[in-house]
Amino acid sequence: MSKVISMKQAIDKIQDSSVIMIGGFLAVGTPEGLIDAVVSRGYKDLTIIANDTGFPDKGIGKLVVNRQVKKAIVSHVGTNPETGRQMNANELEVELSPQGTLIERIRSGGAGLGGVLTPTGVGTVVAAGKPTITIDGREFLLEKPLRADVALVKAHKADTAGNLVFRMSTRNFNPQIATAAAVVIAEVEKIVPVGEIAPDEVMVPGIFITSIVQA
């Protein structure tokens, strides 16, 4: 059964106050078509989980500028001055997570694990309010797993069953994000029939993908 749907059908799966994971790294490998559709639909009070908030006019930054984001869980916001302005004005809640810790939290959410033990952040403000565990004399923070209502990922190619292939650095966070949400929508540049992607070429199996839209 084909998983290819229209952009409108894909966006209908999102609601106000949804938790959304979005792939990409500084807007590289970000599903711009899906983001533009969310901006046009005007969903509000979204929680975004992603590497960053892009730029004011590119990637996730469009959602921030349009004031659709209530909370952002990201590794940095330095390339989007509007995110920093809204954060300092208490208009947007920002949870900063070290980049390696963030992707491990997403990976553990996708794997059904209880979290990640990491020494990163021990003894700093990152540790505030978090459980610590000592193993062989070394202290670790317990970072809880992250999951989302909907994940938006970008791939180079998919077959109609949702098997995904990424291209070069656009791969970044996308494979882990594709495993950590109840609904996963993939925006792809090229859609091919089942059988045209060799099994050892598949980077995310179609079992993780709910729907596909044409980029």
C-alpha positions as CSV (number, residue, x, y, z in Angstrom):
1,M,0.0,0.0,0.0
2,S,1.4,3.4,-1.0
3,K,2.2,5.9,1.8
4,V,2.3,8.8,-0.6
5,I,-0.2,11.6,0.4
6,S,-0.8,15.2,-0.4
7,M,0.8,18.1,1.6
8,K,-2.7,19.0,2.9
9,Q,-3.3,15.5,4.2
10,A,0.1,15.5,5.9
11,I,-0.4,18.8,7.7
12,D,-3.9,17.6,8.9
13,K,-2.0,15.2,11.2
14,I,-0.7,18.2,13.2
15,Q,-2.7,20.1,15.8
16,D,-2.3,23.1,18.0
17,S,0.1,22.3,20.9
18,S,1.6,19.3,19.1
19,V,5.2,18.2,20.0
20,I,7.0,18.1,16.7
21,M,10.5,16.8,15.9
22,I,12.1,18.3,12.8
23,G,15.2,17.1,11.0
24,G,18.0,19.3,9.7
25,F,21.1,21.0,10.8
26,L,21.1,24.8,10.3
27,A,18.3,24.2,7.7
28,V,20.4,21.7,5.8
29,G,18.3,18.6,5.4
30,T,15.2,20.4,6.8
31,P,11.7,19.6,5.2
32,E,11.1,23.2,4.0
33,G,7.9,22.3,2.2
34,L,6.3,20.8,5.3
35,I,7.4,23.8,7.5
36,D,6.0,26.3,5.0
37,A,2.7,24.3,5.1
38,V,2.6,24.5,8.9
39,V,3.3,28.2,8.8
40,S,0.5,28.7,6.3
41,R,-1.9,26.6,8.4
42,G,-1.1,28.7,11.5
43,Y,-0.8,26.0,14.2
44,K,0.0,27.6,17.6
45,D,1.7,26.7,20.9
46,L,3.9,24.1,19.2
47,T,6.9,22.4,21.0
48,I,9.7,21.9,18.6
49,I,12.5,19.4,19.1
50,A,15.4,19.9,16.7
51,N,19.1,20.6,16.5
52,D,18.5,24.3,16.1
53,T,16.0,27.0,15.1
54,G,17.6,27.7,11.8
55,F,17.6,31.3,10.5
56,P,14.8,33.9,10.7
57,D,13.9,33.3,7.0
58,K,14.9,29.7,6.7
59,G,14.0,26.4,8.2
60,I,12.4,26.2,11.7
61,G,13.1,29.9,12.1
62,K,10.0,30.7,10.0
63,L,7.9,29.1,12.8
64,V,9.6,31.1,15.5
65,V,9.2,34.4,13.6
66,N,5.5,33.6,13.0
67,R,5.2,33.1,16.8
68,Q,3.9,29.5,16.5
69,V,6.4,28.0,18.9
70,K,5.8,27.8,22.7
71,K,8.9,25.8,23.5
72,A,12.0,24.8,21.7
73,I,14.3,21.9,22.8
74,V,17.5,22.5,20.8
75,S,21.3,22.4,21.0
76,H,21.7,26.1,20.0
77,V,19.9,29.2,18.9
78,G,22.8,31.4,17.8
79,T,21.9,31.7,14.2
80,N,18.4,33.0,14.8
81,P,18.4,36.3,16.6
82,E,14.6,36.2,16.8
83,T,14.8,33.1,19.0
84,G,17.1,34.8,21.4
85,R,14.9,37.9,21.5
86,Q,11.8,35.9,22.3
87,M,13.6,33.9,24.9
88,N,15.0,36.9,26.7
89,A,11.5,38.5,26.6
90,N,10.0,35.4,28.1
91,E,7.8,34.9,25.0
92,L,9.4,31.6,24.1
93,E,10.7,28.8,26.4
94,V,14.0,27.4,25.2
95,E,15.6,24.2,26.7
96,L,19.2,24.0,25.5
97,S,20.7,20.5,25.4
98,P,24.3,19.7,24.4
99,Q,24.2,18.5,20.9
100,G,25.5,15.0,21.5
101,T,23.2,14.6,24.5
102,L,20.2,15.9,22.5
103,I,20.6,13.3,19.7
104,E,21.2,10.5,22.2
105,R,18.0,11.6,24.0
106,I,16.1,11.3,20.7
107,R,17.8,8.0,19.9
108,S,16.8,6.6,23.3
109,G,13.3,7.8,22.8
110,G,13.1,5.9,19.5
111,A,14.6,2.8,21.0
112,G,12.2,2.8,24.0
113,L,15.0,3.3,26.5
114,G,14.6,5.1,29.8
115,G,17.2,7.7,29.1
116,V,20.9,8.4,28.6
117,L,23.7,8.5,31.2
118,T,26.2,11.2,30.3
119,P,29.0,13.0,32.1
120,T,28.4,16.1,29.9
121,G,27.0,18.9,32.1
122,V,28.0,17.4,35.5
123,G,28.8,20.3,37.8
124,T,27.2,22.9,35.5
125,V,23.8,24.6,35.2
126,V,22.9,21.8,32.8
127,A,22.7,19.4,35.8
128,A,20.1,21.5,37.7
129,G,17.2,19.3,38.7
130,K,18.4,16.2,37.0
131,P,19.2,12.8,38.7
132,T,22.8,11.9,39.0
133,I,24.2,8.3,39.1
134,T,27.7,7.3,40.2
135,I,29.3,4.4,38.3
136,D,32.8,3.2,39.2
137,G,33.4,6.4,41.0
138,R,32.3,8.6,38.1
139,E,29.3,10.9,38.2
140,F,26.8,10.8,35.3
141,L,23.6,12.8,34.6
142,L,20.4,10.9,33.7
143,E,19.0,12.7,30.6
144,K,15.4,11.6,29.8
145,P,14.4,10.3,26.4
146,L,12.6,12.5,23.9
147,R,9.6,11.6,21.8
148,A,7.1,13.6,19.7
149,D,3.6,13.5,18.4
150,V,4.8,14.1,14.9
151,A,8.2,14.0,13.2
152,L,9.0,15.9,10.0
153,V,12.0,14.5,8.1
154,K,13.7,15.3,4.8
155,A,15.1,12.6,2.5
156,H,16.5,12.5,-1.0
157,K,14.6,9.4,-2.1
158,A,11.8,7.1,-1.0
159,D,9.9,4.2,-2.4
160,T,6.2,4.2,-2.0
161,A,6.5,1.9,1.1
162,G,8.5,4.6,2.9
163,N,12.0,3.2,2.7
164,L,14.3,6.3,2.8
165,V,17.6,7.3,1.3
166,F,19.5,10.4,2.4
167,R,22.1,12.4,0.5
168,M,25.4,13.5,2.0
169,S,25.2,15.9,5.0
170,T,21.4,16.3,4.7
171,R,21.2,13.0,6.5
172,N,22.2,14.6,9.9
173,F,19.5,14.2,12.6
174,N,16.9,12.8,10.2
175,P,17.4,9.0,10.7
176,Q,17.2,9.2,14.5
177,I,14.2,11.6,14.4
178,A,12.3,9.2,12.1
179,T,12.3,6.6,14.9
180,A,11.0,8.8,17.8
181,A,7.5,10.0,17.0
182,A,4.0,8.5,16.8
183,V,3.5,9.9,13.3
184,V,6.5,10.3,10.9
185,I,6.1,12.3,7.7
186,A,8.9,12.3,5.2
187,E,9.3,15.0,2.6
188,V,11.3,13.5,-0.3
189,E,12.8,14.8,-3.5
190,K,12.2,11.7,-5.5
191,I,9.6,8.9,-5.1
192,V,10.2,5.5,-6.8
193,P,8.3,2.2,-6.9
194,V,9.0,-0.5,-4.4
195,G,12.0,-2.6,-5.5
196,E,14.0,0.3,-7.1
197,I,15.9,0.9,-3.8
198,A,18.3,-1.9,-3.0
199,P,18.0,-3.3,0.5
200,D,21.5,-2.3,1.5
201,E,20.8,1.2,0.3
202,V,17.9,1.8,2.7
203,M,18.9,4.2,5.5
204,V,15.6,4.3,7.3
205,P,13.2,1.3,6.9
206,G,9.7,2.1,5.8
207,I,8.3,0.6,9.0
208,F,9.1,3.8,10.7
209,I,7.5,6.1,8.2
210,T,3.8,6.9,8.3
211,S,3.4,9.0,5.2
212,I,5.4,10.5,2.3
213,V,5.0,13.8,0.5
214,Q,6.7,15.1,-2.6
215,A,9.1,17.9,-2.0
